[in-house]
Amino acid sequence: MNIILIEDHPLFRAGIAAVIEELATPTYCTEVSNCEEALRLINTGTGFELILLDLNLPGMDGMTGITILRDAAPATPIVILSATENTAKIRQAINAGAKGYIPKSSSRDIILGALRLVLSGGIYLPVNLIQPSTMNGNSDANVGADGLTLRQHDVLRLVVRGKSNKEIAYELGMAENTVRVHVAAILKYLEVKNRTEAGYAAINRGLAGILD
């Protein structure tokens, strides 16, 4: 697996490189300190399965870099590694095309789990920023202003976190078939075809307390 790590702090770069070597065997991590270097490598035809990007970089900042790198390598997922845990920045990064946002304060296990989720086609957001809605009484009967029930908000929150129907059912104490019904209703409501598109649509619309 070829990964490019764009980070200007050598110590953090070395630490992350050591962690991501555990993703697959073999893993080749190319380390660069700015987006311009990364873009030059990509434009030479070097293929990468994953791009890890800091937001605060010299020269071209990481937020601008998301768009430039996404256009240069549209099939390669971009994951942000940042010390910034501002929800507006996280939403901006996801809206720009990043497939994940990992705070630098995250543990080794969280980083590996997040990267595996993204590599499998999911979207990773910091768990501490995804809060469940408060449910009182019959949540299915309480429809929010956006048209989703509170229960559907909870299902959507877990869908965005990459949970399977079985995992959602276990976490919310529901039958797996009921989860399937909710997921189908959510996809129809958001006018999307799959769970990944649902994640993007939910973030764009600010639904289900995804980043609030």
Protein Blocks (a to p, Z undefined) as FASTA:
>chain_A
ZZddddfbfklmmmmmmmmmmmpccddddddfbfklmmmmmmnopacfbdcddfbdghja
fklmmmmmmmmmmmbccddddfbfcfklmmmmmmnopabdcdfkbcfklmmmmmmmmmno
pacddfklmccdddehjfklpccfkopafklmmmmmmmmnopafklmmmmnopafklmmm
mmmmmmmmnopabfklmmmmmmmnopghlmZZ
